[in-house]
Amino acid sequence: MIKEKAMAEVINLRQARKRRVREERGREAEANRARFGRPKAERQATTLERERAGKVLEGHQRQRPEEGAGGGPEEGDDGPD
């Protein structure tokens, strides 16, 4: 019985270097897609949706009565005399 020694895998250094560069570029592209990846139309739609939601919310807010506009006792007014 002869024991066979495992040999290391032979690799082409040029191909390995190119593969590493492609992977780096892929990671960089993925980061850029996360930062800038939404189309202009989608960004505009989101902006319009936020504006509409803000207007709806603003329309449902209660108005605070202004000072001296009536509706409540004024200062110095203790009630009926």
C-alpha positions as CSV (number, residue, x, y, z in Angstrom):
1,M,0.0,0.0,0.0
2,I,1.4,3.2,-1.1
3,K,0.2,6.4,0.4
4,E,-0.5,9.2,-2.1
5,K,0.4,12.7,-1.0
6,A,-2.2,15.4,-1.7
7,M,-0.9,18.0,-4.1
8,A,-1.8,21.6,-4.0
9,E,-4.2,22.9,-6.7
10,V,-2.4,24.7,-9.5
11,I,-3.9,28.1,-10.2
12,N,-3.3,30.7,-12.8
13,L,-2.2,33.9,-11.0
14,R,-3.5,36.2,-13.8
15,Q,-6.9,34.7,-13.6
16,A,-6.9,34.8,-9.8
17,R,-5.9,38.5,-9.9
18,K,-8.7,39.3,-12.4
19,R,-11.3,37.4,-10.3
20,R,-10.2,39.4,-7.2
21,V,-10.6,42.7,-9.1
22,R,-14.0,41.7,-10.4
23,E,-15.2,40.8,-6.9
24,E,-13.9,44.2,-5.6
25,R,-15.8,46.0,-8.3
26,G,-18.9,44.0,-7.6
27,R,-18.8,45.0,-3.9
28,E,-18.3,48.6,-4.9
29,A,-21.2,48.5,-7.3
30,E,-23.4,46.9,-4.7
31,A,-22.6,49.8,-2.3
32,N,-23.4,52.3,-5.0
33,R,-26.7,50.7,-5.9
34,A,-27.7,51.0,-2.2
35,R,-26.7,54.7,-2.2
36,F,-28.0,55.8,-5.6
37,G,-30.1,52.9,-6.9
38,R,-33.6,54.3,-7.0
39,P,-34.8,55.7,-10.3
40,K,-35.8,59.4,-10.6
41,A,-39.5,58.6,-11.0
42,E,-39.5,56.5,-7.8
43,R,-37.8,59.3,-5.9
44,Q,-40.3,61.9,-7.2
45,A,-43.2,59.6,-6.3
46,T,-42.0,59.2,-2.8
47,T,-41.5,63.0,-2.4
48,L,-45.0,63.7,-3.7
49,E,-46.4,61.0,-1.3
50,R,-44.7,62.6,1.7
51,E,-46.0,66.0,0.7
52,R,-49.6,64.8,0.4
53,A,-49.3,63.0,3.7
54,G,-48.0,66.2,5.3
55,K,-50.9,68.2,3.9
56,V,-53.5,65.7,5.1
57,L,-51.9,65.7,8.6
58,E,-51.8,69.5,8.5
59,G,-55.5,69.6,7.5
60,H,-56.5,67.4,10.5
61,Q,-54.7,69.5,13.1
62,R,-56.8,71.6,15.5
63,Q,-56.5,75.4,15.3
64,R,-55.5,77.0,18.5
65,P,-57.7,80.0,19.5
66,E,-55.8,83.3,19.2
67,E,-55.4,85.5,22.3
68,G,-58.4,87.8,22.8
69,A,-60.4,86.3,19.9
70,G,-63.2,85.3,22.2
71,G,-64.3,81.8,23.3
72,G,-62.9,82.1,26.8
73,P,-62.8,84.4,29.7
74,E,-60.5,87.3,29.4
75,E,-58.0,88.4,32.1
76,G,-59.6,90.3,34.9
77,D,-63.0,88.8,34.1
78,D,-64.2,86.9,37.2
79,G,-67.5,86.0,35.9
80,P,-71.0,87.4,36.1
81,D,-71.5,90.5,38.3
